[in-house]
Amino acid sequence: DKIGEDTDLLVGDVFLGSACISYYGAFTGVYRDELVGNWVQQCKNMKIPVAGDSSLRGTLSNPVEVREWNIWGLPTDSVSIDNGILTTRGKRWPLMIDPQNQANSWLKAMEAKNGLRIIKLTDSSFLRTLENCVRIGSPVLME
C-alpha cells in the first residue's frame, strides 16, 4: 500500500522539499545532505511523519523528467539534479555560476523549443529584448 504510506509522509516530505528549495542555494552536496539529515531528525523528534530517505529529487521530480534533463545535457550527479529542480521549480529567476558551461548548455537545449532568447550586456538591443521577453513570458538567458 505505497500510496497510503506516501500520503502519511506527505506533510514532512513537503516541508523538507520547501526547506530545500529555500536553503540549498550555494551549498555543496555534502553540506546539503547534512542539512537534510538534520531536518529529518528534527522532524522525527517533533513527531512529524517524514520519510527517512527524503530528498528533493524524490519529492519534487519524477524519473521521466530527470531523464529528459539528462538527455538535454544535465549531468547525472545528485547535486546537478537538485540544481535542475531548483531551477525549474523556483518562483524566482535562478542565478547560475557555471564555469564549465554545463548549466548553460542544458538550459539552451531545454528551452530552445520555447523560443529562448540569449542576450549579453554588450548587445545593443539588450534592454529591448529583456523587456519583450519579460512582457510576453519568453525564456531569456543573460550571459
Beta strands, then each sheet from edge to edge (+ up, - down):
strand 1: 117-119
strand 2: 140-142
sheet 1: 1+ 2+
end
